[in-house]
Amino acid sequence: MTKKVFSLDTQPGIQRDGTDFDKNYHTDGRWVRFQRGRPRKIGGFRAITTETDGISRGIFVNSEDGTNTIYNGYNNGLQVLTIDNNGVGSGVNNVVFGGQILTLNTLVGGSSYTNGTYTNVTLTGGSGSGAKATVVVSGNAVTSVTITAGGVYYLVGNTLSAAASSIGGTGAGFSIKVATINNDFIQSDLNLWQFDAEFDVTGGTTLLLAHPGQNLAQIDATTDTAVQALPVNSLISTPLRDINGPSPTGALVEVSGGVCVLHPYVFVYGNNGLIKNSAGGDPFDWNSPDANEVNVASNKIVKGLPVRGGSNSPSGLFWSLDSLIRVSLAPQTLGVPGTPNFAPTNYWRYDIITTQSSILSSQSVIEYDGIYYWCGVDRFLLYNGVVKEIPNQFNQNYFFDNLNYDQRQKVWATKVPRYGEIWWFYPSGTSEECNNAIIYNIREGCWYDAGFADGATRSAGYFSQVFRFPINSGTDLSTQEAIFTASITTVNLNANIQMAATNQIGYGQLVVATGIPSGTYVVAIAPSATPGNITVTLSAAATASATVTASFETMPNKTTLWQHEVGTDKIVGQGVLAIESFFTTSDLGWISGGPYNSPAPTQGGVGDNYWLHIERIEPDFVMSGEMYCQVIGRPYAQAESEFSAPFYFDDNTNKIDMREQRRELRLKFVSNVVGGTYQTGKILLNANVGDVRGY
């Protein structure tokens, strides 16, 4: 057979399921995506801050006038920070959950406080049903309230309301209990986490007791932790209350599944198929005619999202563990008023689309251009008016066979619309946090995965919208107390300091130094006029001009918030690390169809029992930085593969000469240098028939 020139045309996608010899798609890859049918490196990521607390379970980004406010929810609270359109901004602040503070000022010995309730209380005014004590409700300048022994009292608005029952007989004392509050936000996108807020009646301070969320499986199974939150003016959180509800007046609307908004209605959902909505335009009215409460499924409702409803608007989709329900506003009055057949207006229509569905986690649902995609417990599904399975011949077994089902609720979905991608991050093997992601490319009609790249270790995120970069949170908790100590050569009232560029300083890092206020953190980093130095701007002004020694710290149990799809590398402060990206072709040997690797080969040589001998590769890349290629092969499908030495090339390399042959042969292309990236074009192979002999 004469020498031939072939183009490398392995089909787009990375196929993990099946055997390598049986694939027409790429057999391996890491941090690579496909565009126009060709591989290209996925973008880099940069640390916005390394100072967020705990592991994030939900992120929401609100953009306004060039300022992007990031809300980050974790198991013990909610944090907020702001960035500009380049990802540079302020430090991290905790969000306060407001409410009246209940202080009991007449307790004497023998009292105990458990889970928001005082018991075994001795009153200064005597004992029994006639005993009196004074309770001061502060925070809204409320006057003192007199309470009676033997009753259970709830803080409602600015007053105390007694429950109907007593907790004991004469002389048994009394308890003061502040009603449990589910601080779920009215904005559906801020339904990040559920909090039970109780008020500390001993110290006179507001403490937030945060509990793990349990939509499908418990996340972060920790004991209750009291969090003293700091005020943040940009967020106002209001517990959902029913102003016309049962006693006590203003009862809380309890939520076990979540909250969503089908404007102008607020919906809550949860156990036993519960779907409940407020009156239109009033999240505190749950009793008007257009408010409703139904149980439409036998299992818990775990997710609700608005959907285009046409003439029946608003509309929404609600996922239970085994069904999908569509809810639409469709007012209908039966009969004529005053006649026997008259019936009150029915405002809402509940259509059970399917009872043969499933959902892997409440965070695995994502909308892409009006179509909803999610993970079931054993397949991938979509809704575009009907429920359909998404065909996946690439990595369905790879995903479900390796998923850690004990951590299934941590599976979450996001999207990268620029490249037509939906990402599902998931914990694989025994990992308790997400360590990989599988990707469905709607535009290319193929699947691939992140290959356990560092950029796939993310616990939550928010896709690009007004702020054009995705924001994702890492899963690694920091353990390092101090990164470095540097001598500050210049300190002025604006707290700008200069230091060596080799110091690994990052945005949001705390600064501890003489002459600098406590709690000061880094807000900006810029090149210095002095060669080899950088200028760091701090959040607070120095008290005096002086030369001091500062310790820049990363506190333990902190995580990193990342801005994705920016540049080519992993950047933390001034530290820049290369991100490895590679792809491996399908089998190119003569025995499997030749280097062109068409799904339906028509050229000669198909099935010929010869080795494939490659003399030259003509690279065709839009690239920066050096790459290398390796020849991988084996004599038989189940034999061990052998790797050649790497052949290096860059954007000035016209050809790569080699003398490599394998009976079953694949090519691996790797980029792993700082600043390295690539987009693949039409790569040409100069190949001919090799030996006819054993390996």
C-alpha positions in Angstrom: 0.0 0.0 0.0 1.4 3.4 -0.9 1.9 6.3 1.5 -1.3 8.3 2.2 -2.2 11.6 3.9 -5.3 11.4 6.1 -7.1 14.0 8.1 -7.7 13.2 11.8 -11.5 13.2 12.1 -12.4 11.5 15.4 -16.0 12.3 16.2 -16.7 14.9 18.9 -17.3 13.8 22.5 -15.5 11.6 25.0 -16.9 8.1 25.2 -16.3 6.4 28.5 -18.8 3.5 28.1 -17.7 0.5 26.1 -14.3 -0.6 25.0 -11.7 1.6 23.4 -11.4 -0.5 20.3 -15.2 -0.2 19.7 -15.3 3.6 19.8 -15.5 6.2 17.0 -15.3 9.0 19.6 -12.4 10.3 21.7 -11.4 7.7 24.3 -10.0 10.0 27.0 -9.7 13.7 27.9 -9.3 16.2 30.6 -10.5 19.8 30.8 -11.4 19.8 27.1 -14.6 20.7 25.3 -15.8 20.4 21.7 -16.8 23.3 19.3 -17.5 22.8 15.6 -16.7 19.2 16.2 -13.1 19.8 17.3 -11.5 19.7 20.7 -10.4 22.9 22.5 -9.2 23.6 26.0 -11.8 24.8 28.6 -11.1 28.2 30.0 -9.1 29.0 33.1 -10.3 30.2 36.5 -9.3 32.9 39.0 -9.9 33.1 42.7 -12.2 36.0 43.6 -11.7 35.4 47.3 -10.2 32.6 49.4 -12.2 33.7 52.5 -15.7 32.3 52.2 -16.8 30.1 55.2 -17.5 26.4 54.9 -18.5 24.6 51.7 -21.0 26.5 49.6 -24.4 24.9 48.9 -25.9 27.7 46.8 -24.8 30.8 45.0 -26.8 33.7 43.5 -25.5 36.7 41.6 -27.4 40.0 41.4 -26.0 42.6 39.0 -26.8 46.3 38.9 -25.0 49.3 37.5 -21.7 47.5 37.1 -21.7 46.0 40.6 -22.3 42.3 41.0 -23.4 41.1 44.4 -22.7 37.5 45.2 -24.7 35.7 47.8 -23.0 32.5 49.1 -25.0 30.1 51.3 -23.3 27.4 53.4 -24.4 25.2 56.3 -24.0 27.8 59.0 -25.1 31.0 57.3 -25.2 33.3 54.3 -22.3 35.5 53.1 -22.2 38.4 50.6 -19.5 40.2 48.6 -19.5 42.5 45.7 -17.3 42.6 42.6 -17.0 44.8 39.6 -17.4 43.5 36.0 -13.7 42.3 36.1 -14.2 40.2 39.2 -12.4 42.6 41.6 -14.3 43.7 44.7 -14.8 43.7 48.4 -14.2 41.3 51.2 -16.7 38.8 52.5 -19.4 39.8 55.0 -21.9 37.7 57.0 -25.6 38.4 56.5 -27.7 39.3 59.6 -31.1 37.7 60.0 -33.2 40.3 61.8 -35.8 40.0 64.4 -36.8 41.2 67.9 -34.6 40.2 70.8 -36.3 38.6 73.7 -34.7 39.2 77.1 -36.0 37.6 80.3 -34.8 39.8 83.2 -36.2 38.2 86.3 -34.8 34.7 86.3 -33.2 33.3 89.5 -31.4 30.0 90.2 -32.6 26.6 89.0 -33.6 27.8 85.5 -32.5 26.0 82.3 -32.6 26.9 78.7 -32.9 24.2 76.0 -33.8 24.7 72.3 -35.3 28.1 72.6 -37.3 27.2 75.8 -36.8 28.0 79.4 -38.0 25.4 81.9 -38.0 25.1 85.7 -38.2 28.8 86.1 -38.6 30.4 89.6 -40.3 33.7 89.5 -39.5 36.7 91.7 -43.2 37.5 92.0 -44.2 34.2 93.5 -45.3 30.8 92.1 -48.4 29.2 90.6 -50.9 30.6 88.2 -50.8 34.0 89.7 -47.1 34.6 89.4 -45.9 37.4 87.3 -42.6 38.3 85.5 -41.5 41.1 83.2 -40.2 40.3 79.7 -38.6 43.1 77.7 -38.7 42.9 73.9 -36.0 45.1 72.5 -35.0 46.0 69.0 -38.1 47.8 68.0 -38.6 49.9 71.2 -41.4 47.7 72.4 -42.7 48.3 75.9 -42.3 45.7 78.6 -44.8 42.8 78.6 -46.2 41.0 81.6 -46.6 37.3 81.4 -48.3 34.7 83.5 -46.8 31.4 84.9 -48.0 28.2 83.4 -48.3 29.3 79.7 -46.3 28.9 76.6 -45.7 32.2 74.8 -44.7 33.1 71.3 -43.1 36.3 70.0 -45.4 37.5 67.2 -44.4 40.8 65.7 -43.9 43.1 68.6 -46.1 41.3 71.1 -46.2 38.0 73.0 -49.1 35.7 72.3 -50.1 32.9 74.6 -50.8 29.5 73.3 -54.0 27.7 74.4 -52.3 25.0 76.4 -50.3 25.1 79.6 -47.1 23.1 80.3 -47.8 22.3 83.9 -50.0 22.6 86.9 -50.0 25.1 89.7 -46.5 26.1 90.7 -44.9 24.4 87.7 -43.5 27.7 86.4 -43.6 28.7 82.8 -41.6 28.7 79.6 -40.9 31.3 77.0 -40.5 30.0 73.5 -39.8 32.0 70.4 -41.5 30.4 67.4 -39.2 28.5 65.0 -38.6 30.6 61.9 -37.8 29.3 58.5 -36.0 32.1 56.8 -36.6 31.1 53.2 -36.3 34.1 50.9 -39.1 35.5 48.8 -36.8 35.6 45.8 -36.8 32.1 44.3 -33.1 32.4 43.3 -32.2 33.1 46.9 -33.7 29.8 48.1 -30.2 28.7 49.0 -30.6 27.2 52.4 -33.0 26.8 55.2 -32.4 28.3 58.6 -34.2 27.9 61.9 -33.8 31.2 63.8 -34.1 31.2 67.6 -33.5 34.0 70.0 -31.1 33.7 72.9 -33.1 34.9 75.9 -30.1 34.8 78.2 -27.6 37.1 76.6 -29.8 39.6 74.9 -28.3 38.9 71.5 -29.7 37.5 68.3 -28.2 34.1 67.4 -28.9 32.1 64.3 -29.1 28.4 64.7 -28.4 26.9 61.3 -29.5 23.4 60.4 -28.6 21.2 57.5 -31.0 21.1 54.6 -32.7 17.8 54.0 -34.5 17.9 50.7 -33.5 14.4 49.5 -30.5 13.5 51.7 -28.9 15.2 54.6 -26.0 17.5 53.7 -23.3 18.5 56.2 -24.8 16.5 59.1 -23.5 18.7 61.9 -24.9 19.8 65.2 -26.7 23.1 65.6 -24.2 25.9 65.6 -25.0 29.4 66.8 -23.8 32.1 64.4 -23.4 35.7 65.4 -24.0 37.5 62.1 -22.9 40.9 61.0 -25.3 43.4 59.3 -25.3 43.8 55.6 -27.4 46.6 54.3 -27.9 45.2 50.8 -30.0 42.2 51.8 -33.3 42.3 53.6 -34.6 38.9 54.6 -38.2 38.5 55.8 -39.7 35.3 57.2 -42.8 34.2 55.3 -45.8 34.7 57.6 -49.6 34.3 57.2 -51.1 37.5 58.5 -54.6 36.0 58.6 -53.5 32.5 59.7 -54.4 30.5 62.8 -53.4 31.4 66.3 -50.9 32.8 67.0 -51.7 35.6 64.6 -49.0 35.9 61.9 -48.1 32.2 62.0 -45.1 31.2 60.0 -45.5 29.5 56.7 -43.4 26.4 57.2 -41.3 25.0 54.3 -39.7 21.6 54.1 -39.0 21.5 50.4 -38.4 25.0 49.2 -39.7 28.3 47.9 -40.1 29.6 44.4 -41.9 32.6 42.8 -44.4 32.4 39.9 -44.8 36.1 39.7 -46.8 37.6 41.4 -47.3 34.5 43.5 -45.1 32.9 46.2 -45.1 29.1 46.2 -43.9 26.8 49.0 -43.7 23.0 48.7 -42.6 20.0 50.7 -43.8 16.8 52.3 -46.6 14.6 51.1 -46.8 16.3 47.7 -47.6 19.7 49.3 -47.9 22.7 46.9 -49.1 26.0 48.5 -49.3 29.5 47.2 -49.9 33.0 48.6 -52.3 35.6 47.2 -51.1 37.4 44.1 -48.7 40.2 45.0 -48.8 39.6 48.7 -46.5 37.0 50.2 -48.1 37.5 53.6 -51.6 36.6 52.6 -52.2 32.9 52.3 -56.0 33.0 52.7 -57.5 35.0 49.8 -59.5 33.2 47.1 -56.5 32.9 44.8 -54.3 31.4 47.5 -54.5 27.6 47.5 -53.1 24.5 49.2 -53.1 21.0 47.7 -51.3 17.7 48.0 -50.8 16.5 44.4 -48.3 13.7 44.9 -47.6 10.9 47.4 -43.9 11.9 47.8 -42.2 15.0 48.8 -42.0 18.0 46.3 -38.3 18.9 46.1 -38.0 21.5 43.4 -40.2 24.2 41.8 -39.3 26.5 38.9 -41.3 29.0 36.8 -42.1 28.0 33.2 -43.6 29.8 30.2 -47.3 29.3 30.5 -48.8 31.1 27.4 -52.3 32.1 28.2 -52.2 30.2 31.5 -49.7 32.4 33.2 -48.1 32.2 35.6 -47.1 28.6 35.4 -44.6 26.4 37.1 -43.0 22.9 37.2 -42.8 21.0 40.4 -40.7 17.9 40.8 -41.6 15.2 43.4 -39.4 12.2 43.9 -41.3 10.2 41.3 -43.4 12.6 39.3 -43.5 16.0 37.5 -46.5 18.4 38.0 -47.3 21.5 36.0 -49.2 24.2 37.9 -51.0 27.0 35.9 -53.2 29.9 36.8 -56.5 29.1 35.0 -59.4 30.7 36.8 -62.7 28.9 36.2 -66.2 29.5 37.7 -68.8 26.7 37.3 -72.5 27.6 37.1 -74.3 30.9 37.7 -74.3 32.6 41.1 -77.5 31.9 43.0 -78.2 28.6 41.2 -77.7 25.1 42.7 -74.8 24.3 40.3 -72.8 27.4 41.2 -69.3 26.7 42.5 -66.6 29.2 43.7 -63.9 30.1 41.3 -61.1 27.5 40.9 -57.9 29.5 40.2 -55.3 26.8 39.8 -54.9 23.8 37.5 -52.6 20.9 38.5 -51.6 18.6 35.7 -49.6 15.5 36.5 -47.3 15.2 33.5 -45.8 11.9 34.5 -45.7 9.6 37.5 -42.9 7.5 36.0 -40.1 10.0 36.5 -37.4 10.4 39.1 -35.0 13.1 40.3 -31.5 12.6 41.6 -31.2 15.8 43.6 -33.1 19.0 44.0 -30.2 21.0 42.5 -29.8 18.8 39.4 -32.4 20.7 37.4 -31.4 23.5 35.0 -33.3 25.5 32.4 -31.7 26.0 29.0 -33.6 28.1 26.5 -37.0 27.1 27.9 -36.2 23.4 28.1 -35.6 21.8 31.5 -32.9 19.2 31.9 -32.2 17.1 35.0 -30.7 13.9 36.4 -33.0 11.0 37.3 -31.8 8.2 39.5 -30.7 6.1 36.5 -31.0 8.3 33.4 -31.0 11.9 32.1 -34.3 13.6 31.3 -35.7 16.8 29.7 -39.0 18.5 29.6 -40.0 20.5 26.5 -43.8 20.1 26.8 -43.4 16.3 27.4 -40.9 14.4 29.4 -38.2 12.7 27.3 -35.0 10.7 28.0 -31.8 12.3 26.8 -29.9 9.6 24.8 -26.4 9.1 26.3 -24.2 6.5 24.7 -21.1 8.2 26.0 -20.9 8.2 29.7 -24.3 7.1 31.3 -22.8 4.0 32.8 -19.6 5.9 33.8 -21.7 8.4 35.7 -24.2 6.2 37.5 -21.9 3.3 38.2 -19.4 5.6 39.9 -21.7 8.1 41.6 -21.6 8.2 45.4 -25.3 7.8 46.0 -24.9 8.5 49.7 -24.1 12.1 48.7 -26.6 12.3 45.8 -28.1 15.6 47.0 -24.8 17.3 46.3 -25.2 16.7 42.5 -25.8 20.1 41.0 -26.3 21.5 37.5 -25.1 24.7 35.8 -24.7 25.8 32.2 -22.2 27.5 29.9 -24.4 29.0 27.2 -21.5 30.3 25.1 -20.5 26.7 24.3 -23.9 25.1 24.5 -23.1 23.1 27.6 -24.9 21.8 30.6 -22.7 20.6 33.4 -23.6 18.2 36.2 -21.0 18.2 39.0 -21.1 15.1 41.2 -19.2 13.1 43.9 -17.6 10.0 42.4 -16.4 6.9 44.2 -16.1 7.5 47.9 -15.7 11.2 47.6 -18.1 13.2 49.8 -17.8 16.3 47.7 -18.0 16.9 43.9 -14.8 15.9 42.2 -15.9 15.5 38.6 -18.4 16.8 36.1 -20.1 15.3 33.1 -21.1 17.7 30.3 -23.9 17.5 27.7 -23.2 19.7 24.7 -26.6 20.6 23.2 -25.1 22.4 20.2 -22.7 19.5 19.3 -25.1 16.7 20.3 -22.4 14.9 22.3 -21.3 14.2 25.9 -17.9 14.4 27.6 -16.5 14.9 31.1 -14.0 17.1 33.0 -11.6 14.2 33.6 -11.3 14.8 37.3 -9.7 18.1 36.6 -9.1 20.6 39.5 -11.8 22.9 38.0 -14.4 20.1 38.5 -14.1 20.2 42.3 -16.9 22.6 42.8 -19.8 22.5 45.3 -22.1 25.2 43.9 -22.2 27.9 41.3 -24.1 30.4 39.2 -24.0 30.6 35.4 -23.1 33.7 33.4 -25.9 36.2 32.8 -25.4 39.9 33.4 -22.0 39.1 34.9 -20.5 37.3 31.9 -18.4 34.7 33.8 -19.6 31.7 35.7 -18.9 31.8 39.4 -18.3 28.5 41.2 -17.3 27.6 44.7 -14.5 25.2 45.6 -14.7 22.1 47.8 -11.4 22.3 49.6 -11.4 23.7 53.2 -8.2 25.6 54.0 -6.0 24.4 56.8 -3.1 26.9 56.5 -3.0 29.6 59.1 -0.4 32.0 57.5 0.7 32.1 53.9 3.7 34.4 54.4 5.1 37.4 56.3 6.3 40.4 54.4 8.0 43.6 55.3 5.9 46.6 54.2 8.1 49.3 52.9 5.4 51.9 52.3 2.3 52.6 54.4 0.1 55.6 53.8 -3.3 56.7 55.0 -4.9 54.9 52.0 -3.3 51.7 53.2 -1.5 51.0 49.9 1.6 48.7 50.5 4.3 47.4 48.3 5.7 43.9 48.4 7.6 41.4 46.3 5.6 39.9 43.5 6.6 36.4 44.5 4.4 36.6 47.7 1.2 34.6 47.2 -1.3 37.3 48.2 -4.9 37.0 47.2 -8.1 39.1 47.2 -10.0 39.0 50.5 -7.0 37.9 52.6 -6.9 39.3 56.1 -4.0 41.6 57.1 -2.7 41.6 60.7 -0.2 44.4 61.4 0.8 47.2 63.8 -0.8 50.4 62.6 -3.5 48.7 60.5 -7.1 48.3 61.9 -8.2 44.8 62.9 -10.2 43.1 60.2 -8.5 44.8 57.3 -8.4 42.8 54.1 -7.0 43.0 50.6 -9.3 44.7 48.0 -7.0 45.3 45.1 -3.6 44.1 43.6 -1.8 45.9 40.9 1.7 46.0 39.3 4.1 48.3 41.1 6.4 50.9 39.5 9.2 49.2 41.3 10.4 46.2 39.3 9.6 42.8 40.9 7.0 44.4 43.3 3.3 44.7 43.5 1.0 47.3 45.1 -1.7 46.0 47.4 -4.7 48.1 48.5 -6.3 47.4 51.8 -9.9 47.9 52.9 -9.0 50.2 55.8 -6.6 53.1 56.1 -3.5 52.9 58.2 -3.4 54.8 61.5 0.0 56.3 60.7 2.8 56.2 58.2 5.3 53.6 59.4 7.3 50.5 58.4 5.6 47.5 59.9 5.6 43.7 59.5 2.3 42.2 58.4 1.0 38.6 58.4 -1.3 37.8 55.5 -3.5 35.0 56.7 -5.9 32.4 55.2 -7.9 31.3 58.1 -8.8 27.5 58.5 -12.0 26.1 57.2 -12.2 28.7 54.4 -13.1 28.0 50.8 -12.4 29.7 47.5 -14.8 31.4 45.2 -13.8 31.1 41.6 -14.5 33.1 38.5 -14.5 30.6 35.6 -13.9 30.9 31.8 -11.3 33.6 32.3 -7.8 33.3 30.8 -6.0 29.9 30.5 -4.6 29.2 34.0 -5.5 28.7 37.6 -4.8 32.1 39.4 -4.8 32.7 43.1 -3.6 36.3 43.8 -0.3 36.6 42.0 0.2 32.8 41.8 -0.3 31.3 38.4 -0.5 27.6 37.7 -0.9 25.7 34.5 -4.1 23.7 33.9 -3.5 20.4 32.1 -5.8 19.8 29.2 -5.6 16.8 26.8 -7.6 14.7 24.4 -7.0 11.2 23.1 -8.3 10.0 19.7 -10.2 6.8 18.9 -8.3 3.9 17.5 -6.7 4.8 14.1 -5.2 1.5 13.1 -5.8 -0.1 9.7 -7.5 -3.0 11.4 -10.2 -0.6 12.7 -10.7 1.5 9.6 -7.7 3.7 9.2 -6.6 7.2 10.4 -9.6 9.0 9.0 -11.7 6.9 11.5 -15.0 7.6 9.7 -18.1 5.9 11.4 -18.8 4.3 8.0 -15.4 3.9 6.3 -15.4 3.7 2.5 -11.7 4.0 1.7 -9.4 1.1 1.1 -7.5 -0.8 3.8 -10.5 -1.4 6.2 -9.8 -4.5 8.1 -6.3 -5.1 6.6 -4.2 -6.9 9.2 -1.2 -4.5 9.1 0.3 -2.1 11.6 -0.3 1.6 11.0 3.0 3.4 10.5 3.0 7.2 11.1 5.9 9.2 9.6 4.6 12.7 10.1 1.9 14.7 11.8 1.1 18.2 10.4 -0.5 20.1 13.4 -3.3 22.5 12.8 -4.0 24.5 16.0 -4.9 28.0 17.1 -2.7 27.8 20.1 -0.4 29.5 22.6 2.3 27.8 24.6 4.0 24.5 23.9 2.1 21.2 23.5 3.2 17.6 22.9 1.8 14.6 21.2 2.2 10.9 22.2 1.5 7.8 20.2 -0.4 5.1 22.2 -0.9 1.6 20.9 -1.2 -2.1 21.5 -1.2 -5.3 19.4 -4.6 -6.5 20.6 -7.7 -4.9 22.1 -7.1 -6.3 25.6 -3.4 -5.9 25.6 -1.6 -3.2 27.6 -1.0 0.1 25.8 2.5 1.4 25.2 3.2 5.1 25.1 5.9 6.8 22.9 8.1 9.6 24.1 6.5 13.0 23.8 6.9 15.0 20.6 6.8 18.7 21.4 5.5 21.4 19.1 4.3 25.0 19.2 2.5 27.5 16.9 5.7 27.7 14.8 5.9 24.0 14.2 5.0 23.0 10.7 5.5 19.2 11.0 6.3 16.6 13.5 8.5 13.8 12.0 8.5 10.4 13.7 8.7 6.7 13.0 6.0 5.2 15.2 3.8 2.2 14.4 1.2 0.2 16.3 -1.4 -2.3 15.2 -4.1 -0.5 17.2 -3.0 3.2 17.5 -4.3 6.3 19.2 -2.9 9.8 19.5 -2.8 12.0 22.6 -2.4 15.8 22.5 -1.5 17.6 25.7 -1.2 21.2 26.8 0.2 21.8 30.3 2.1 25.1 30.4 1.3 28.5 31.9 -0.6 30.5 29.3 -1.2 27.4 27.2 -4.4 26.9 25.2 -5.5 25.5 21.9 -8.3 25.1 19.4 -8.0 22.1 17.1 -8.3 22.3 13.4 -7.8 19.7 10.6 -4.7 17.7 11.7 -3.0 15.7 8.8 -1.3 12.4 9.2 1.3 11.0 6.8 0.8 7.2 7.2 1.5 4.0 5.4 1.4 0.3 6.0 3.7 -1.0 8.7 5.0 -4.4 9.6 3.0 -7.6 9.6 4.4 -9.3 12.7 3.6 -9.8 16.4 4.0 -7.0 18.9 
